[in-house]
Amino acid sequence: MRVAIAGGGLAGLACAKYLVDSGHQPIIFESRDVLGGLVAAWKDQDGDWYETGLHAFFGAYPNMLQLFKELDIEDRLQWKEHALIFNQPEKPETYSYFSVPNIPAPFNVLMSILRNNDMLTWTQKLRFALGLWPGVLRGQKYVEAMDKYSLKEWLERQGIDERVSSDVFIAASKALTFINPEDVSATIVLTAVNKFLRERYGSKIAFLDGSPTERLCQPMVDYITARGGEVLLEKPLKEIVVNADGTVRHFLMRGLHGQPDQIVEADLYVSAMSVDVMKVLMPQPWKEIPFFQKLEGLEGVPVINLHLWFDRKLTDIDHLLFSRSDLLSVYADMSITCKAYEDPDRSMLEFVLAPAKDWIDRTDEEIIAATMKELERLFPQHLTGENPAKLRKYKVVKTPRSVYTASPGRQAFRPDQETPISNFYLAGSYTLQQYLGSMEGAVLSGKLAAQAISNAYPAAPSSASVSSSQAVPV
Ligand SMILES: Cc1cc2nc3c(=O)[nH]c(=O)nc-3n(C[C@H](O)[C@H](O)[C@H](O)COP(=O)(O)OP(=O)(O)OC[C@H]3O[C@@H](n4cnc5c(N)ncnc54)[C@H](O)[C@@H]3O)c2cc1C
């Protein structure tokens, strides 16, 4: 089957990868001149990389890890010490570690909570550990049912202390969804916590050894094209043209650079675009169909990714860090954590600014000024005093609509990959799969779309399978 896929993010690429595996012929149409969507990255005039987002991979990403294995690029994942590390704003330039011992789950994570004496008292620790228990005992069904509550409401119901809520869960909520605990569905954080509690290396974090565009997307393109698929850039889908019975007649691609629009006919069609774009391009007749009407309940959340290049080292920590700042979420010194960005003498701090709704329309200068103020609190020894570190340059990347906003009740709006239109499928991390709006979710959604196609139209034997667990190199 010839399958036209609109969107060259991880979901579109994964869909094409698993389609070639099962003998189909995918062709990806990506609107921009760079692949990767939310993982896209660029080089500046000095040859330094900047990215749409700071991306961490988790041990609890079975489909992503399997993909790395299938592409034979497992060595590109740089696994870090098994720990979650938080800044301590009240004790600047010190860090609080939830170090996860190498013992079976869930005892490893529970031990990491019990052993942390910086952030939690014994009563808080016990409440925290006990509060998480229903998720472990009652599994994903319980976790899904909690979508009716915000994380803050759920924590209150569990009797988990406000201090834990503010210290640990604001950081987790901002990192996973770019919104605060009062706005985020309890299902999101419980899903992550549940995976961490069930899988020994689930919370272990890895960084890619270079830019996702070069080190992850390109090998996918090579794999796809070597097996008869195609990947085309600067090919934006302009219209999904439908037949009288609602099926897709063709994709109409917008001609760029003075080129005419182009009709693309295929046997099957996939949208691997974000939900916001899919809503705009929805053919009129589909708007009557409840399946597609549900998409109205989903909307991308704003987020901002910051890159700050300093004239010296501000930290020596080779890991993801939770800033516990109102303005900022997670960050890393990419000059340490990522091989291709390495600089032995100077830091390049990459931050996610979230929630970003009040910042997305501000100028880069305003955003950087506020960030520097915040950094003076986090790194006073380096950024105040007689000889403060100098900011050599910065880059601000704004994404007004990124992953779907994971507020309470959204699970019911997330569509399946198979649609009521017989020749049209959906992929994208917003579609229904158990890994939320993440890279793992994007890869899994693409794989599920490819599987739905292969089940309906078997070609050659499929080598693809959906993974629920994966060994992590330790
Ligand atoms: C700041 C930030 C930090 C993040 N951190 C993490 C993290 O640490 N760990 C993690 O797992 N996830 C993280 N994520 C989430 C992760 O990046 C996304 O969930 C995932 O990349 C989404 O992939 P996707 O293919 O579903 O969608 P997208 O990446 O949005 O891909 C959609 C593609 O469709 C293309 N497109 C749009 N319109 C058209 C059109 N008309 N025609 C053709 N193509 C079109 C777009 O250009 C894009 O390439 C982060 C995201 C951001 C923004």
The ligand as a MOL file (V3000), in Angstrom:
LIG
                    3D

  0  0  0     0  0            999 V3000
M  V30 BEGIN CTAB
M  V30 COUNTS 53 58 0 0 0
M  V30 BEGIN ATOM
M  V30 1 C 10.0050 22.2420 25.1930 0
M  V30 2 C 9.6510 20.7810 25.0380 0
M  V30 3 C 10.2650 19.8430 25.8600 0
M  V30 4 C 9.9120 18.5020 25.7530 0
M  V30 5 N 10.5410 17.5950 26.5570 0
M  V30 6 C 10.2590 16.2850 26.4170 0
M  V30 7 C 10.9990 15.3170 27.1570 0
M  V30 8 O 11.9240 15.6470 27.9150 0
M  V30 9 N 10.6780 14.0030 26.9840 0
M  V30 10 C 9.6850 13.6010 26.1340 0
M  V30 11 O 9.4500 12.3950 26.0140 0
M  V30 12 N 8.9690 14.5120 25.4240 0
M  V30 13 C 9.2320 15.8230 25.5320 0
M  V30 14 N 8.5390 16.7400 24.7880 0
M  V30 15 C 7.3660 16.2790 24.0000 0
M  V30 16 C 7.7660 15.6490 22.6610 0
M  V30 17 O 8.6820 16.4850 21.9830 0
M  V30 18 C 6.5060 15.5020 21.7990 0
M  V30 19 O 5.5200 14.7830 22.5010 0
M  V30 20 C 6.7590 14.7480 20.4930 0
M  V30 21 O 7.9570 15.1590 19.8630 0
M  V30 22 C 5.5530 14.9940 19.5700 0
M  V30 23 O 5.7620 14.3600 18.3350 0
M  V30 24 P 4.5930 14.3090 17.2610 0
M  V30 25 O 5.1760 13.6830 16.0520 0
M  V30 26 O 3.3850 13.7150 17.8650 0
M  V30 27 O 4.1930 15.8310 16.9550 0
M  V30 28 P 5.0460 17.0170 16.3420 0
M  V30 29 O 6.4420 16.9330 16.8180 0
M  V30 30 O 4.2830 18.2610 16.6270 0
M  V30 31 O 5.0510 16.7360 14.7750 0
M  V30 32 C 4.0880 17.2320 13.8810 0
M  V30 33 C 4.7840 17.5090 12.5480 0
M  V30 34 O 3.7930 17.9100 11.5930 0
M  V30 35 C 4.3470 18.9590 10.8230 0
M  V30 36 N 3.2610 19.7100 10.1930 0
M  V30 37 C 2.4710 20.6560 10.7630 0
M  V30 38 N 1.6050 21.1230 9.8470 0
M  V30 39 C 1.8370 20.4370 8.7050 0
M  V30 40 C 1.2490 20.4750 7.4100 0
M  V30 41 N 0.2610 21.3190 7.1130 0
M  V30 42 N 1.7330 19.6360 6.4700 0
M  V30 43 C 2.7540 18.7740 6.7390 0
M  V30 44 N 3.3550 18.7090 7.9510 0
M  V30 45 C 2.8850 19.5340 8.9260 0
M  V30 46 C 5.1400 19.7610 11.8390 0
M  V30 47 O 6.0640 20.6260 11.2210 0
M  V30 48 C 5.8030 18.6470 12.6390 0
M  V30 49 O 7.0130 18.2400 12.0700 0
M  V30 50 C 8.8980 18.0820 24.8330 0
M  V30 51 C 8.3190 19.0260 23.9830 0
M  V30 52 C 8.6950 20.3610 24.0640 0
M  V30 53 C 8.0620 21.3530 23.1350 0
M  V30 END ATOM
M  V30 BEGIN BOND
M  V30 1 1 1 2
M  V30 2 1 2 3
M  V30 3 2 2 52
M  V30 4 2 3 4
M  V30 5 1 4 5
M  V30 6 1 4 50
M  V30 7 2 5 6
M  V30 8 1 6 7
M  V30 9 1 6 13
M  V30 10 2 7 8
M  V30 11 1 7 9
M  V30 12 1 9 10
M  V30 13 2 10 11
M  V30 14 1 10 12
M  V30 15 2 12 13
M  V30 16 1 13 14
M  V30 17 1 14 15
M  V30 18 1 14 50
M  V30 19 1 15 16
M  V30 20 1 16 17
M  V30 21 1 16 18
M  V30 22 1 18 19
M  V30 23 1 18 20
M  V30 24 1 20 21
M  V30 25 1 20 22
M  V30 26 1 22 23
M  V30 27 1 23 24
M  V30 28 2 24 25
M  V30 29 1 24 26
M  V30 30 1 24 27
M  V30 31 1 27 28
M  V30 32 2 28 29
M  V30 33 1 28 30
M  V30 34 1 28 31
M  V30 35 1 31 32
M  V30 36 1 32 33
M  V30 37 1 33 34
M  V30 38 1 33 48
M  V30 39 1 34 35
M  V30 40 1 35 36
M  V30 41 1 35 46
M  V30 42 1 36 37
M  V30 43 1 36 45
M  V30 44 2 37 38
M  V30 45 1 38 39
M  V30 46 1 39 40
M  V30 47 2 39 45
M  V30 48 1 40 41
M  V30 49 2 40 42
M  V30 50 1 42 43
M  V30 51 2 43 44
M  V30 52 1 44 45
M  V30 53 1 46 47
M  V30 54 1 46 48
M  V30 55 1 48 49
M  V30 56 2 50 51
M  V30 57 1 51 52
M  V30 58 1 52 53
M  V30 END BOND
M  V30 END CTAB
M  END
